[in-house]
Amino acid sequence: MVVEMLENKTIEIFERFGPIVGPRSHAAQLREEILGSLGSGLVTILDFQNVETLNASFSDELIAKLVVELGLEKFGETVKIINASDSIKSVVNFVVDSRLKQL
């Protein structure tokens, strides 16, 4: 069996946006960056270490739209979320669930 080894690209959300993450426009730029790197076989790791608050609009624009564009399975294979607090996980899960119900 041949196992394809994918490289990782870690995006430290705190380093880019600080402890309070909000603007939808920032999320759109980051989503395009992630989509651009998918063709190169990279696994994108979204590291939420030290992020205190995640705006639902940012989460929708970045994560929920990626889930819709890629499909849940491919998203799970190519994008990983780490170091997210329970409140951030709750926002992400709510927004993704809401977006998927609209389909």
Backbone torsions as a table, in degrees:
resi	resn	phi	psi	omega
1	MET	NA	133.4	178.2
2	VAL	-95.9	127.7	178.9
3	VAL	-109.7	122.1	178.7
4	GLU	-80.2	123.1	179.3
5	MET	-94.9	120.7	178.8
6	LEU	-101.0	142.8	176.2
7	GLU	-82.3	163.1	178.5
8	ASN	-109.5	144.0	171.7
9	LYS	-125.2	112.7	-178.8
10	THR	-94.2	128.6	175.6
11	ILE	-111.6	113.1	179.5
12	GLU	-86.7	104.9	-174.5
13	ILE	-60.5	-42.7	179.6
14	PHE	-59.8	-42.1	-178.7
15	GLU	-64.4	-32.8	-179.0
16	ARG	-84.4	-38.9	-168.6
17	PHE	-124.3	-9.2	-178.9
18	GLY	88.2	-170.5	-173.7
19	PRO	-77.8	-18.7	179.3
20	ILE	-119.3	111.1	-172.0
21	VAL	-105.7	124.5	-173.5
22	GLY	-143.0	-52.9	-167.8
23	PRO	-60.9	130.2	178.3
24	ARG	-60.3	-34.5	-178.4
25	SER	-63.6	-37.0	176.6
26	HIS	-65.1	-40.1	179.6
27	ALA	-64.8	-39.4	180.0
28	ALA	-62.9	-42.2	178.1
29	GLN	-63.9	-42.5	179.9
30	LEU	-67.0	-38.8	177.8
31	ARG	-60.9	-43.2	178.7
32	GLU	-64.2	-38.0	176.9
33	GLU	-62.2	-44.0	179.3
34	ILE	-65.4	-45.6	179.2
35	LEU	-60.7	-37.3	178.9
36	GLY	-66.2	-30.6	-178.1
37	SER	-87.5	-10.2	-178.6
38	LEU	-64.3	-36.1	-179.7
39	GLY	-65.1	-20.7	-179.8
40	SER	-87.6	2.3	177.4
41	GLY	82.5	13.9	-179.7
42	LEU	-80.3	142.0	167.4
43	VAL	-93.8	123.9	-179.0
44	THR	-93.3	125.6	177.2
45	ILE	-105.9	119.8	176.0
46	LEU	-95.5	108.0	-176.1
47	ASP	-98.3	115.5	-177.4
48	PHE	-99.0	19.2	177.3
49	GLN	-53.7	130.8	177.9
50	ASN	71.7	3.6	175.2
51	VAL	-82.4	125.6	-177.3
52	GLU	-90.6	-40.5	-174.4
53	THR	-138.1	137.1	177.0
54	LEU	-123.0	119.1	179.1
55	ASN	-68.8	140.0	179.8
56	ALA	-60.9	-34.5	179.2
57	SER	-64.3	-42.3	177.5
58	PHE	-62.6	-46.8	-179.5
59	SER	-60.6	-41.7	178.7
60	ASP	-64.3	-48.3	-176.2
61	GLU	-65.2	-37.9	-177.7
62	LEU	-88.6	-63.4	-168.5
63	ILE	-82.6	-50.5	-177.2
64	ALA	-62.8	-41.4	178.7
65	LYS	-67.9	-34.3	175.1
66	LEU	-63.9	-42.0	178.7
67	VAL	-59.8	-43.6	179.8
68	VAL	-67.3	-45.2	-177.5
69	GLU	-66.8	-40.0	-175.6
70	LEU	-92.3	-25.5	-169.1
71	GLY	89.8	149.9	-174.5
72	LEU	-60.8	-41.3	-178.2
73	GLU	-65.7	-49.7	-179.9
74	LYS	-65.5	-37.6	175.8
75	PHE	-57.9	-47.2	-179.5
76	GLY	-62.7	-27.7	179.2
77	GLU	-83.0	-27.0	-170.0
78	THR	-115.0	-13.6	-179.9
79	VAL	-130.6	128.2	178.0
80	LYS	-121.1	140.9	177.3
81	ILE	-112.4	125.0	-179.4
82	ILE	-127.9	159.0	175.0
83	ASN	56.9	31.1	177.7
84	ALA	-90.0	133.7	176.7
85	SER	-67.6	166.8	177.8
86	ASP	-60.2	-36.8	-179.8
87	SER	-68.8	-37.5	176.7
88	ILE	-67.2	-43.3	177.3
89	LYS	-59.2	-39.5	-179.9
90	SER	-63.8	-44.8	178.3
91	VAL	-61.9	-47.8	-178.6
92	VAL	-60.8	-47.9	-179.0
93	ASN	-62.3	-41.9	179.2
94	PHE	-62.3	-47.4	-175.8
95	VAL	-67.7	-43.2	179.0
96	VAL	-63.8	-44.4	178.8
97	ASP	-59.2	-45.7	179.0
98	SER	-61.3	-44.4	-178.9
99	ARG	-64.2	-42.2	-178.6
100	LEU	-68.4	-30.8	178.5
101	LYS	-69.7	-20.8	179.5
102	GLN	-77.9	-14.7	-177.9
103	LEU	-75.5	NA	NA
